[in-house]
Amino acid sequence: MADYVMETAAEAADRLRDEGMTLIPLGAPGEPPPEPFIQDRCDGDFNEAVVKWPKTPRIRWQEFQNREPTDAEWHSWRTRWPTCNWAILTGKRHGIVVVDADSQAAMAFVESGGITRPQRWVDTAKGRHYYYAVDPNRPVRNSAGKARIDIRGEGGYVVAPGSVHLTGVIYTEHVNPAWPDASPAGLPTLTPDDLAAIARFNSPDPAGATAPQFPIHQSLVGQSVDVGQRNVALAASVGAWINEGLSIDQMRSRAHAWNLGLSSPLPDAEVDQTVLSIVTTHIRRNPPRVEMADAAHAPAHDGSQADEPQAARFRLLTGADLDAMPAIQWRVKNILPATGIASIYGPSMSGKSFLAFDLACAIAEGAEWFGNRVHAGPVVYVCLEGEAGYKLRAKAWEQRNGRPIPANLRFIMQPFALTSAADVIELSVAISAALPEGGTSIIDTLNRAAPGMDENSSKDMSSVIEAAKALALRTAGLVVLVAHTGKDAAKGLRGHSSLIAALDAAIEVTREGDARAWATAKVKDGRDDKSSAFRLDVVQLGFDDDGDAVTSCVVEPSDFMPPKRREVLTPPEIIGLKSFDVASKAHGRTDHKGNNLGLHVEDWRTTFYSMSTADTAHGKKLAFQRAREGLTKRGRMAVSDDVYRLLETTSRAAHSGSFAAHEPAHSGSPPYGVSRHEPLEPF
């Protein structure tokens, strides 16, 4: 490949301009962002400005969408900003269109033949920019920021090669030396089929993908490649093996054999992760199709002509079609679905693991669980905390119930990590080999199954969620994650908010003293008002060698619900409620009857900032963000289109539209304590 690895940003800009491209100057990494940019574009957030500035035009650039910079303008820019980054304008006027892929899956799709093979590209900090010529008869719209693969066309721009990312990564250009003309006009163009393929790749609807999922350029499959091409070549190979119909174990074996033949092999875990990522993407986009019960609604197939692609992809359903669709399949009626991912979560010592064990036994034998109907199915319990105690729990259950542990319940005691693609693959293979499809896998606990994960990182949590989904898909069943609450149990499930959003169901466990209870915190397409009290009964199992009693516990229903938990608001949340009240009186929206419809975030922001005790604009911004997130997560507020409104439990507790924190009555009261169910005192 022809590379331009030694160019500075300025040298690359001069070369690209000589090729006929239109360039504009951007900010530069390491350069303090201008104060107006910090205040106007980043709301006073200096750190945000530092991140954005190296990719931001430092001139009014829109006019150059319709004309080229003059030589005088170019010389002025090069003189004033010798170390700045540069951008290439895209679209019909400028003769270039760029496909922006920011993930391994996206790059694999492009480079394995998902679209017309690119001949010129730029390595970026997160992925690659692929350059294409413009077909003058088919202008390409700009779709930056909307999808997994962006297209920079009319009215867009991309960071030019030679520029430096904030992380220090240099945008490096590559050209296929075998391509006869790598100038902008000589590159291949994006066809309508290419644009449709990108749209299908970006589509959240699995029906948007067509089979075969991975049309492969054989030049990459199984070949020894340069270090920078290893992941792409492996992804292309996995795609080809999927088309061949290989099993996941066969693909893993081939992948590791190919990797060992490289002069610089990938880490084994990275090989497994690439295999799992491509396979999971394929499964997600090509699930088994569900046939309608009423064949009268199905399109006719008389063999006289090929089906229209549009008719196969989009189908307009009638009410009768919807009625004929299969009903939701439940594992525990209206609580846990038969497939997907769910969680049982609660604070330490709440009894959540004992409850999960009791649930596993109920599912394995199809027994009612707290009066709720259960559809029997195989269960695999992955024991990652207190492994030795499960033998005692099993004995206690058998002694209390007078029968053996259900044969359909199996246990795994070895270490297991959702963060390891190899572990996910091998566990799914073991489950599929030993038990029928459609079972339930309980992982106790999520914390132990994700070693080294930053649970507050959206990226890390997304990886764990994808792994859990992959396990559920591979076993055609349900995966239940036993998890902890955070330091503030009132805020629910610990970790990044993407986890609770991704769950199909969630059961929260609470405890006050000896009183324990579970309640449905989330049930998609079900009821979220299910709850029941329970207790842990001690069962004596015998005596150890020292003569001490050996005991464990079993779950039994109880009539004593824990008292309502006293909610403790943070200082920003208290200021949030107070400022919301003040701002609502001045700017709140009402209907014709005077009912409060909410408050726009910008009207609220101004009042919050004026009442905040933070010393800097950045501090006020963070406090406001935390207040909004905390109050909505607690169920105090709801938001739609940047308009916030108090929910009924909060507004009902107010006096004449005022919202006050319940201040401590004496030194023994918890600071900033607010009870969701108790009246709030006026200011």
C-alpha positions as CSV (number, residue, x, y, z in Angstrom):
1,M,0.0,0.0,0.0
2,A,1.1,3.6,-0.7
3,D,1.2,5.4,2.6
4,Y,1.7,9.0,3.7
5,V,2.9,8.4,7.2
6,M,5.6,11.1,7.5
7,E,3.5,14.1,6.4
8,T,2.7,17.0,8.6
9,A,-0.9,18.3,8.6
10,A,0.3,21.3,6.6
11,E,2.2,19.2,4.0
12,A,-0.8,16.9,3.6
13,A,-3.1,19.9,3.1
14,D,-0.9,21.4,0.4
15,R,-0.8,18.0,-1.4
16,L,-4.6,17.5,-1.2
17,R,-5.3,21.0,-2.4
18,D,-3.0,20.4,-5.4
19,E,-5.2,17.3,-6.1
20,G,-8.2,19.5,-6.4
21,M,-9.8,19.0,-2.9
22,T,-11.3,21.9,-0.9
23,L,-9.8,22.3,2.5
24,I,-10.5,24.6,5.5
25,P,-8.5,25.1,8.8
26,L,-9.6,23.5,12.1
27,G,-8.5,23.9,15.6
28,A,-5.3,22.2,16.9
29,P,-4.7,19.7,19.7
30,G,-2.8,21.3,22.6
31,E,-4.0,24.7,21.6
32,P,-6.2,26.5,24.2
33,P,-9.7,26.9,22.7
34,P,-10.9,30.5,22.2
35,E,-13.0,31.8,25.0
36,P,-16.1,32.5,22.8
37,F,-16.0,28.9,21.7
38,I,-15.8,27.7,25.3
39,Q,-18.7,29.8,26.4
40,D,-21.0,29.8,23.3
41,R,-20.5,26.3,21.9
42,C,-19.6,24.4,25.1
43,D,-21.6,26.2,27.8
44,G,-18.5,27.2,29.6
45,D,-17.2,23.7,29.8
46,F,-13.4,23.9,29.2
47,N,-12.9,20.2,29.1
48,E,-15.6,19.7,26.5
49,A,-14.1,22.5,24.4
50,V,-10.6,20.9,24.5
51,V,-12.1,17.7,23.0
52,K,-14.2,19.4,20.3
53,W,-11.8,22.2,19.2
54,P,-9.3,20.1,17.1
55,K,-12.3,19.0,14.9
56,T,-14.0,22.4,14.7
57,P,-13.6,24.9,11.8
58,R,-11.9,28.1,12.9
59,I,-13.4,30.2,10.2
60,R,-16.9,30.7,8.8
61,W,-16.7,27.9,6.3
62,Q,-20.1,27.6,4.8
63,E,-19.3,30.0,1.9
64,F,-16.6,27.6,0.8
65,Q,-19.2,24.9,0.1
66,N,-19.9,27.0,-3.1
67,R,-16.4,28.3,-3.9
68,E,-12.8,27.5,-3.6
69,P,-10.5,29.5,-1.2
70,T,-8.4,32.0,-3.1
71,D,-4.6,31.7,-3.1
72,A,-4.5,34.7,-0.8
73,E,-6.9,33.1,1.7
74,W,-4.9,29.9,1.6
75,H,-1.6,31.7,2.2
76,S,-3.2,33.6,5.1
77,W,-4.5,30.4,6.7
78,R,-1.2,28.6,6.3
79,T,0.7,31.6,7.8
80,R,-1.6,32.3,10.7
81,W,-2.1,28.7,11.8
82,P,0.9,26.6,10.8
83,T,0.2,23.7,13.1
84,C,-3.6,23.5,12.8
85,N,-5.6,20.5,11.7
86,W,-7.4,20.6,8.4
87,A,-10.7,19.4,7.0
88,I,-11.8,18.3,3.5
89,L,-15.2,19.5,2.3
90,T,-17.4,16.8,0.7
91,G,-20.2,16.7,-1.8
92,K,-20.8,17.1,-5.5
93,R,-19.1,20.6,-5.7
94,H,-15.9,19.2,-4.2
95,G,-15.8,15.8,-6.0
96,I,-15.5,13.6,-3.0
97,V,-17.7,11.5,-0.7
98,V,-16.5,9.8,2.4
99,V,-17.8,6.7,4.2
100,D,-17.0,7.0,8.0
101,A,-16.7,3.7,9.8
102,D,-16.0,4.0,13.6
103,S,-16.0,0.4,14.7
104,Q,-14.5,-3.0,13.9
105,A,-17.8,-4.3,12.7
106,A,-18.3,-1.3,10.4
107,M,-14.8,-1.6,8.9
108,A,-15.3,-5.3,8.4
109,F,-18.5,-4.7,6.6
110,V,-16.9,-2.1,4.2
111,E,-13.7,-3.9,3.6
112,S,-15.2,-7.4,3.2
113,G,-17.3,-6.4,0.2
114,G,-20.4,-5.1,1.9
115,I,-20.1,-2.1,-0.5
116,T,-17.9,-1.3,-3.5
117,R,-14.4,-1.9,-2.3
118,P,-12.6,1.3,-1.4
119,Q,-9.2,2.1,-2.9
120,R,-8.2,5.1,-0.8
121,W,-8.7,5.5,3.0
122,V,-7.5,7.2,6.1
123,D,-6.9,5.6,9.5
124,T,-8.5,7.7,12.2
125,A,-8.4,7.4,16.0
126,K,-11.4,5.1,16.1
127,G,-11.8,3.7,12.6
128,R,-11.4,4.6,9.0
129,H,-12.6,7.2,6.4
130,Y,-13.1,5.6,2.9
131,Y,-12.9,8.0,0.0
132,Y,-15.1,7.7,-3.1
133,A,-15.6,9.8,-6.2
134,V,-18.9,11.7,-6.8
135,D,-21.3,10.5,-9.4
136,P,-22.6,13.9,-10.8
137,N,-26.0,12.4,-11.6
138,R,-26.4,11.0,-8.0
139,P,-25.5,13.5,-5.3
140,V,-25.1,11.8,-1.9
141,R,-26.7,13.4,1.2
142,N,-24.7,14.0,4.3
143,S,-25.6,11.7,7.2
144,A,-23.0,12.5,9.8
145,G,-23.7,11.5,13.4
146,K,-26.8,9.5,12.6
147,A,-25.7,5.9,12.3
148,R,-23.0,3.3,12.8
149,I,-21.7,4.1,9.3
150,D,-21.8,7.8,8.5
151,I,-21.7,9.2,5.0
152,R,-20.1,12.6,4.5
153,G,-21.7,14.1,1.4
154,E,-23.5,17.3,0.5
155,G,-22.6,20.0,3.1
156,G,-20.2,17.9,5.1
157,Y,-16.5,17.6,5.9
158,V,-14.0,15.2,7.3
159,V,-10.8,15.7,9.2
160,A,-7.9,15.5,6.7
161,P,-5.0,13.2,6.8
162,G,-1.9,14.5,8.6
163,S,-4.2,16.1,11.3
164,V,-3.7,15.0,14.9
165,H,-6.4,13.6,17.1
166,L,-6.6,14.8,20.8
167,T,-5.3,11.4,21.8
168,G,-2.1,11.9,19.7
169,V,-3.2,9.6,16.9
170,I,-2.2,10.9,13.4
171,Y,-4.8,10.6,10.6
172,T,-2.8,8.5,8.2
173,E,-3.7,8.1,4.5
174,H,-3.4,4.8,2.5
175,V,-3.8,4.2,-1.2
176,N,-4.0,0.8,-3.0
177,P,-1.0,1.0,-5.4
178,A,-2.7,-1.5,-7.7
179,W,-5.6,1.0,-8.4
180,P,-4.8,2.8,-11.7
181,D,-6.1,6.3,-10.7
182,A,-6.3,7.2,-7.0
183,S,-7.1,10.9,-7.7
184,P,-10.5,12.0,-6.4
185,A,-12.1,11.7,-9.9
186,G,-10.5,8.3,-10.5
187,L,-11.9,6.6,-7.4
188,P,-14.9,4.3,-7.5
189,T,-18.3,5.8,-6.8
190,L,-21.0,4.7,-4.4
191,T,-23.8,3.0,-6.2
192,P,-27.4,2.9,-5.2
193,D,-26.8,-0.7,-4.1
194,D,-24.0,0.5,-1.8
195,L,-26.2,3.2,-0.2
196,A,-28.9,0.6,0.3
197,A,-26.4,-1.8,1.9
198,I,-25.2,0.9,4.3
199,A,-28.8,1.7,5.2
200,R,-29.4,-2.0,5.9
201,F,-26.3,-2.2,8.0
202,N,-27.4,0.9,10.0
203,S,-31.0,-0.4,10.4
204,P,-32.0,-1.4,13.9
205,D,-34.5,-3.8,12.3
206,P,-32.9,-7.2,11.8
207,A,-35.0,-7.6,8.7
208,G,-32.9,-4.9,7.1
209,A,-30.0,-7.3,6.6
210,T,-30.0,-9.6,3.6
211,A,-28.4,-13.0,3.3
212,P,-25.7,-13.8,2.8
213,Q,-24.8,-11.3,5.5
214,F,-21.1,-11.2,4.6
215,P,-20.2,-11.2,0.9
216,I,-16.5,-11.6,1.1
217,H,-13.5,-10.4,-1.0
218,Q,-11.5,-13.6,-1.1
219,S,-8.2,-11.5,-1.1
220,L,-8.6,-11.1,2.6
221,V,-9.9,-14.5,3.7
222,G,-7.4,-16.6,5.6
223,Q,-4.4,-14.7,4.2
224,S,-1.4,-13.5,6.2
225,V,-1.6,-9.7,6.4
226,D,0.1,-6.7,7.8
227,V,-0.3,-5.8,11.5
228,G,-2.8,-3.1,10.7
229,Q,-5.0,-5.4,8.7
230,R,-5.3,-8.3,11.1
231,N,-8.7,-7.6,12.6
232,V,-10.2,-6.8,9.2
233,A,-8.8,-9.9,7.6
234,L,-10.1,-12.0,10.5
235,A,-13.5,-10.4,10.4
236,A,-13.7,-11.1,6.7
237,S,-12.7,-14.7,7.2
238,V,-15.4,-15.2,9.9
239,G,-18.0,-13.7,7.5
240,A,-16.9,-16.2,4.8
241,W,-17.1,-19.1,7.3
242,I,-20.6,-18.1,8.3
243,N,-21.6,-18.2,4.6
244,E,-20.1,-21.7,4.5
245,G,-22.3,-22.8,7.4
246,L,-19.5,-23.6,9.8
247,S,-20.3,-23.9,13.5
248,I,-19.0,-21.4,16.0
249,D,-16.5,-24.0,17.3
250,Q,-15.2,-24.7,13.8
251,M,-14.8,-20.9,13.2
252,R,-12.9,-20.5,16.5
253,S,-10.6,-23.3,15.6
254,R,-9.9,-21.9,12.1
255,A,-9.4,-18.4,13.6
256,H,-6.8,-19.5,16.1
257,A,-5.0,-21.6,13.6
258,W,-4.9,-18.7,11.1
259,N,-3.7,-16.4,13.9
260,L,-0.8,-18.6,14.9
261,G,0.5,-18.4,11.3
262,L,0.9,-14.6,11.6
263,S,4.3,-13.1,12.2
264,S,2.7,-11.0,14.9
265,P,-0.4,-12.8,16.2
266,L,-3.3,-11.2,17.9
267,P,-4.0,-12.0,21.5
268,D,-6.2,-15.0,21.9
269,A,-8.9,-13.0,23.7
270,E,-9.0,-10.5,20.8
271,V,-9.4,-13.4,18.3
272,D,-12.3,-14.8,20.3
273,Q,-13.9,-11.3,20.7
274,T,-13.7,-10.7,16.9
275,V,-15.3,-14.1,16.2
276,L,-18.1,-13.4,18.8
277,S,-18.7,-9.9,17.5
278,I,-19.2,-10.9,13.9
279,V,-21.3,-14.0,14.8
280,T,-23.5,-12.0,17.2
281,T,-24.0,-9.3,14.6
282,H,-25.0,-12.0,12.1
283,I,-27.5,-13.6,14.5
284,R,-29.0,-10.3,15.5
285,R,-29.6,-9.4,11.9
286,N,-30.7,-12.8,10.8
287,P,-33.0,-14.3,13.5
288,P,-35.3,-17.2,12.7
289,R,-38.3,-15.8,10.9
290,V,-41.7,-16.1,12.7
291,E,-44.4,-17.3,10.3
292,M,-47.9,-15.9,10.6
293,A,-50.5,-18.4,11.7
294,D,-52.9,-17.3,8.9
295,A,-51.4,-18.3,5.6
296,A,-54.0,-16.2,3.8
297,H,-51.9,-13.2,4.6
298,A,-48.7,-14.6,3.2
299,P,-47.6,-13.5,-0.3
300,A,-48.1,-16.0,-3.0
301,H,-45.1,-18.0,-4.3
302,D,-46.0,-19.6,-7.7
303,G,-42.4,-19.8,-8.9
304,S,-43.2,-17.6,-11.9
305,Q,-41.0,-14.7,-10.9
306,A,-38.5,-13.7,-8.3
307,D,-39.8,-11.9,-5.2
308,E,-39.5,-8.1,-5.1
309,P,-36.8,-7.2,-2.6
310,Q,-39.0,-4.4,-1.2
311,A,-41.9,-6.8,-0.6
312,A,-39.6,-9.2,1.3
313,R,-38.2,-6.5,3.6
314,F,-41.2,-4.3,4.4
315,R,-44.7,-5.6,5.0
316,L,-47.7,-3.6,6.0
317,L,-49.5,-5.6,8.7
318,T,-53.3,-5.4,9.3
319,G,-55.0,-5.7,12.7
320,A,-55.7,-9.4,11.7
321,D,-52.0,-9.9,11.1
322,L,-51.1,-8.6,14.6
323,D,-53.8,-10.7,16.1
324,A,-52.3,-13.8,14.4
325,M,-48.8,-13.2,15.8
326,P,-47.6,-15.6,18.5
327,A,-48.4,-14.5,22.1
328,I,-45.5,-13.4,24.4
329,Q,-43.9,-16.5,25.9
330,W,-43.3,-16.2,29.6
331,R,-41.0,-18.2,31.9
332,V,-42.7,-16.7,35.0
333,K,-46.0,-15.3,34.0
334,N,-46.0,-11.5,33.7
335,I,-42.6,-11.3,35.5
336,L,-39.8,-13.0,33.4
337,P,-40.0,-13.6,29.6
338,A,-38.9,-16.9,28.2
339,T,-36.1,-15.2,26.2
340,G,-33.9,-12.1,26.6
341,I,-31.9,-10.7,29.5
342,A,-33.1,-9.9,33.0
343,S,-31.7,-9.0,36.4
344,I,-32.4,-9.7,40.1
345,Y,-30.7,-6.9,42.0
346,G,-30.5,-5.6,45.6
347,P,-28.1,-4.5,48.3
348,S,-25.7,-6.8,50.0
349,M,-27.2,-9.2,52.5
350,S,-30.7,-8.6,51.1
351,G,-31.1,-12.3,50.2
352,K,-31.1,-11.8,46.4
353,S,-28.9,-14.9,45.8
354,F,-31.2,-17.1,48.0
355,L,-34.1,-15.7,46.0
356,A,-32.4,-16.4,42.7
357,F,-31.7,-20.0,43.9
358,D,-35.4,-20.4,44.9
359,L,-36.4,-19.1,41.5
360,A,-34.1,-21.5,39.7
361,C,-35.7,-24.5,41.5
362,A,-39.2,-23.3,40.6
363,I,-38.4,-22.9,36.9
364,A,-36.6,-26.2,36.7
365,E,-39.6,-28.1,38.0
366,G,-42.4,-25.8,36.8
367,A,-43.7,-25.0,40.3
368,E,-45.5,-21.8,41.1
369,W,-43.3,-19.1,42.4
370,F,-45.0,-16.8,45.0
371,G,-48.3,-17.7,43.5
372,N,-47.2,-16.9,39.9
373,R,-47.4,-19.4,37.1
374,V,-44.1,-20.9,36.0
375,H,-43.4,-22.6,32.6
376,A,-40.9,-25.3,33.3
377,G,-37.5,-25.3,31.5
378,P,-33.9,-26.2,32.1
379,V,-31.8,-23.9,34.3
380,V,-28.0,-23.4,34.5
381,Y,-26.8,-21.6,37.6
382,V,-23.4,-20.0,37.3
383,C,-22.1,-19.8,40.9
384,L,-19.4,-17.1,41.1
385,E,-19.7,-16.0,44.7
386,G,-19.7,-18.2,47.8
387,E,-19.4,-21.3,45.6
388,A,-19.1,-23.7,48.6
389,G,-22.4,-22.5,50.0
390,Y,-24.5,-23.8,47.1
391,K,-24.0,-27.4,48.3
392,L,-25.6,-26.4,51.6
393,R,-28.4,-24.4,49.9
394,A,-29.3,-27.4,47.8
395,K,-29.4,-29.7,50.8
396,A,-31.5,-27.2,52.7
397,W,-34.0,-26.9,49.8
398,E,-34.2,-30.7,49.6
399,Q,-34.7,-31.1,53.3
400,R,-37.4,-28.4,53.4
401,N,-39.3,-29.7,50.3
402,G,-38.8,-33.4,50.8
403,R,-37.5,-34.1,47.3
404,P,-34.2,-33.9,45.4
405,I,-33.1,-30.8,43.5
406,P,-34.8,-30.8,40.1
407,A,-32.8,-32.8,37.5
408,N,-33.2,-29.9,35.1
409,L,-31.2,-27.6,37.3
410,R,-27.4,-27.7,36.7
411,F,-24.6,-25.8,38.4
412,I,-21.3,-24.4,37.1
413,M,-18.6,-23.6,39.7
414,Q,-15.7,-22.7,37.4
415,P,-14.7,-19.0,36.9
416,F,-16.7,-17.4,34.1
417,A,-16.4,-13.9,32.6
418,L,-18.9,-12.1,30.3
419,T,-16.0,-10.0,29.3
420,S,-14.3,-13.0,27.7
421,A,-15.6,-14.0,24.3
422,A,-14.1,-17.5,24.8
423,D,-16.0,-18.0,28.0
424,V,-19.3,-16.9,26.5
425,I,-18.8,-19.2,23.5
426,E,-17.7,-22.2,25.6
427,L,-20.5,-21.8,28.1
428,S,-23.2,-21.6,25.4
429,V,-21.7,-24.7,23.7
430,A,-21.8,-26.6,27.1
431,I,-25.4,-25.5,27.8
432,S,-26.6,-26.4,24.3
433,A,-24.9,-29.8,24.4
434,A,-26.3,-30.8,27.8
435,L,-29.8,-29.2,27.9
436,P,-32.6,-28.5,25.5
437,E,-33.0,-25.1,24.0
438,G,-35.1,-22.4,25.7
439,G,-33.5,-22.6,29.1
440,T,-32.6,-20.1,31.7
441,S,-29.0,-19.1,32.7
442,I,-28.6,-17.4,36.0
443,I,-25.2,-15.6,36.5
444,D,-24.5,-14.9,40.2
445,T,-23.1,-12.2,40.3
446,L,-22.7,-9.7,37.5
447,N,-19.8,-8.1,39.4
448,R,-17.8,-11.3,39.5
449,A,-18.7,-12.1,35.9
450,A,-17.2,-8.8,34.6
451,P,-13.7,-8.6,36.2
452,G,-12.0,-5.3,35.5
453,M,-15.1,-3.7,34.0
454,D,-15.7,0.0,34.7
455,E,-19.4,-0.4,35.5
456,N,-20.0,3.3,35.0
457,S,-18.6,3.3,31.5
458,S,-21.1,3.0,28.7
459,K,-18.6,1.3,26.5
460,D,-17.7,-1.4,29.1
461,M,-21.4,-1.9,30.1
462,S,-22.3,-2.2,26.4
463,S,-19.8,-5.0,26.0
464,V,-21.3,-6.9,28.9
465,I,-24.9,-6.3,27.6
466,E,-23.9,-7.6,24.2
467,A,-22.2,-10.7,25.7
468,A,-25.4,-11.4,27.8
469,K,-27.5,-11.0,24.7
470,A,-25.2,-13.3,22.7
471,L,-25.5,-16.0,25.4
472,A,-29.3,-15.6,25.4
473,L,-29.4,-15.9,21.6
474,R,-27.0,-18.9,21.5
475,T,-29.1,-20.8,24.1
476,A,-32.5,-19.5,22.7
477,G,-33.4,-18.7,26.3
478,L,-33.2,-16.2,29.2
479,V,-30.1,-14.9,30.9
480,V,-30.7,-13.5,34.5
481,L,-27.9,-11.4,36.0
482,V,-27.8,-11.2,39.8
483,A,-26.5,-7.8,40.6
484,H,-25.9,-5.2,43.4
485,T,-27.5,-1.8,43.9
486,G,-25.2,1.2,44.2
487,K,-24.2,3.1,47.4
488,D,-27.6,4.8,47.3
489,A,-30.0,1.8,47.0
490,A,-32.8,4.2,46.2
491,K,-31.2,4.8,42.8
492,G,-31.6,1.1,41.9
493,L,-29.3,-1.1,39.8
494,R,-25.6,-0.3,40.1
495,G,-23.7,0.7,37.1
496,H,-24.3,2.6,33.8
497,S,-28.0,3.4,33.0
498,S,-27.7,1.5,29.7
499,L,-28.0,-1.8,31.7
500,I,-31.5,-1.2,33.1
501,A,-32.5,0.2,29.7
502,A,-31.4,-3.0,27.9
503,L,-33.1,-5.4,30.3
504,D,-36.3,-7.2,29.3
505,A,-37.2,-7.6,33.0
506,A,-35.8,-6.6,36.4
507,I,-36.7,-7.7,40.0
508,E,-35.6,-5.5,42.9
509,V,-34.9,-7.0,46.3
510,T,-35.2,-4.9,49.4
511,R,-34.6,-5.4,53.1
512,E,-35.3,-3.6,56.3
513,G,-34.1,-5.6,59.3
514,D,-35.5,-9.2,58.9
515,A,-38.2,-8.0,56.6
516,R,-37.4,-8.7,52.9
517,A,-39.4,-8.3,49.7
518,W,-39.0,-8.5,46.0
519,A,-40.8,-6.3,43.4
520,T,-40.9,-6.1,39.6
521,A,-38.9,-3.0,38.7
522,K,-39.3,-3.5,35.0
523,V,-41.3,-5.9,32.8
524,K,-41.5,-5.2,29.1
525,D,-45.0,-6.0,27.9
526,G,-46.0,-7.2,31.3
527,R,-46.9,-5.9,34.7
528,D,-44.5,-3.9,36.9
529,D,-46.7,-4.0,40.0
530,K,-45.9,-7.5,41.2
531,S,-44.3,-7.8,44.7
532,S,-44.2,-10.2,47.6
533,A,-42.6,-10.3,51.0
534,F,-40.3,-13.2,51.9
535,R,-38.2,-14.4,54.8
536,L,-35.1,-16.6,55.0
537,D,-35.7,-19.6,57.2
538,V,-32.7,-21.3,58.8
539,V,-32.4,-25.0,58.2
540,Q,-30.1,-27.1,60.3
541,L,-28.3,-29.7,58.2
542,G,-26.2,-31.5,60.8
543,F,-22.9,-30.9,62.6
544,D,-19.3,-30.4,61.4
545,D,-16.2,-32.2,62.8
546,D,-16.0,-29.7,65.6
547,G,-19.5,-30.4,66.7
548,D,-20.9,-27.0,65.5
549,A,-24.2,-26.9,63.7
550,V,-24.2,-26.7,59.9
551,T,-27.0,-24.5,58.5
552,S,-28.3,-22.8,55.4
553,C,-31.4,-20.9,54.5
554,V,-34.5,-21.4,52.3
555,V,-36.9,-18.8,51.0
556,E,-40.4,-18.7,52.3
557,P,-43.3,-16.3,51.7
558,S,-43.9,-13.8,54.4
559,D,-46.7,-11.4,55.4
560,F,-44.3,-8.7,56.6
561,M,-43.3,-6.2,53.9
562,P,-40.3,-3.9,54.6
563,P,-41.2,-0.3,55.5
564,K,-41.0,2.2,52.6
565,R,-37.4,3.2,52.2
566,R,-36.6,6.8,53.2
567,E,-35.2,8.5,50.2
568,V,-32.2,10.7,50.6
569,L,-31.6,13.4,48.0
570,T,-28.2,14.8,47.1
571,P,-27.5,18.6,47.5
572,P,-27.8,19.2,43.7
573,E,-31.2,17.3,43.6
574,I,-32.5,19.5,46.4
575,I,-31.4,22.7,44.6
576,G,-32.9,21.1,41.5
577,L,-36.4,20.8,43.1
578,K,-36.2,24.3,44.6
579,S,-35.0,26.0,41.4
580,F,-37.6,24.0,39.4
581,D,-40.4,25.5,41.7
582,V,-39.1,29.0,41.3
583,A,-38.6,28.7,37.5
584,S,-42.0,27.1,37.1
585,K,-43.7,30.1,38.6
586,A,-42.1,32.4,36.0
587,H,-41.8,30.2,32.9
588,G,-43.9,27.0,33.5
589,R,-46.2,25.9,30.7
590,T,-49.9,25.5,31.4
591,D,-52.9,24.3,29.5
592,H,-56.2,26.3,29.1
593,K,-57.3,24.9,32.5
594,G,-54.2,26.1,34.2
595,N,-52.7,22.6,34.7
596,N,-48.9,22.6,34.7
597,L,-47.4,21.0,31.5
598,G,-43.8,21.3,32.5
599,L,-40.7,23.5,32.2
600,H,-38.2,23.8,29.4
601,V,-34.6,22.8,30.4
602,E,-33.2,26.2,29.5
603,D,-35.7,28.1,31.6
604,W,-34.8,25.7,34.5
605,R,-31.1,26.0,33.9
606,T,-30.9,29.8,34.4
607,T,-32.6,29.6,37.8
608,F,-30.6,26.6,38.9
609,Y,-27.3,28.3,38.0
610,S,-28.3,31.4,40.0
611,M,-29.1,29.2,43.1
612,S,-26.1,26.8,42.7
613,T,-23.2,27.2,45.2
614,A,-20.7,25.9,42.7
615,D,-17.8,28.3,42.0
616,T,-17.3,27.8,38.3
617,A,-19.5,27.6,35.2
618,H,-18.3,24.0,34.7
619,G,-19.2,23.1,38.3
620,K,-22.7,24.6,37.9
621,K,-23.2,22.6,34.6
622,L,-22.1,19.3,36.3
623,A,-24.4,20.0,39.3
624,F,-27.4,20.7,37.0
625,Q,-26.7,17.6,34.9
626,R,-26.5,15.4,38.1
627,A,-29.7,17.0,39.5
628,R,-31.7,16.2,36.3
629,E,-30.3,12.7,36.0
630,G,-30.9,11.9,39.7
631,L,-34.4,13.3,39.8
632,T,-35.5,11.5,36.7
633,K,-33.8,8.2,37.8
634,R,-35.6,8.4,41.1
635,G,-38.9,8.8,39.4
636,R,-39.3,12.3,40.6
637,M,-39.4,13.8,37.1
638,A,-40.1,12.9,33.5
639,V,-38.7,14.5,30.4
640,S,-39.8,14.8,26.8
641,D,-38.3,17.0,24.1
642,D,-36.3,18.9,26.8
643,V,-39.5,19.7,28.8
644,Y,-39.4,18.5,32.4
645,R,-42.4,17.9,34.6
646,L,-42.8,16.7,38.2
647,L,-44.5,13.3,38.5
648,E,-47.6,12.9,40.7
649,T,-45.8,11.6,43.8
650,T,-43.7,14.8,44.0
651,S,-46.3,17.3,43.0
652,R,-48.9,15.9,45.3
653,A,-46.4,16.3,48.2
654,A,-46.0,20.0,47.5
655,H,-48.0,22.9,49.0
656,S,-49.5,25.2,46.4
657,G,-47.0,24.3,43.7
658,S,-43.9,24.6,46.1
659,F,-41.4,21.8,46.2
660,A,-39.2,21.7,49.3
661,A,-36.7,19.3,50.8
662,H,-37.6,17.6,54.0
663,E,-34.9,19.1,56.2
664,P,-33.7,17.1,59.2
665,A,-35.7,17.9,62.4
666,H,-32.8,17.0,64.7
667,S,-29.1,16.0,64.5
668,G,-30.1,12.3,64.2
669,S,-32.0,12.8,61.0
670,P,-30.3,11.9,57.8
671,P,-29.1,15.0,55.9
672,Y,-31.1,16.1,52.9
673,G,-33.7,13.4,53.7
674,V,-36.8,13.4,51.5
675,S,-39.5,10.8,51.7
676,R,-41.3,10.2,48.4
677,H,-44.5,9.3,50.4
678,E,-44.4,11.9,53.1
679,P,-45.6,15.5,52.7
680,L,-42.8,18.0,52.1
681,E,-42.5,20.9,54.5
682,P,-42.9,24.4,52.9
683,F,-39.8,26.7,52.7
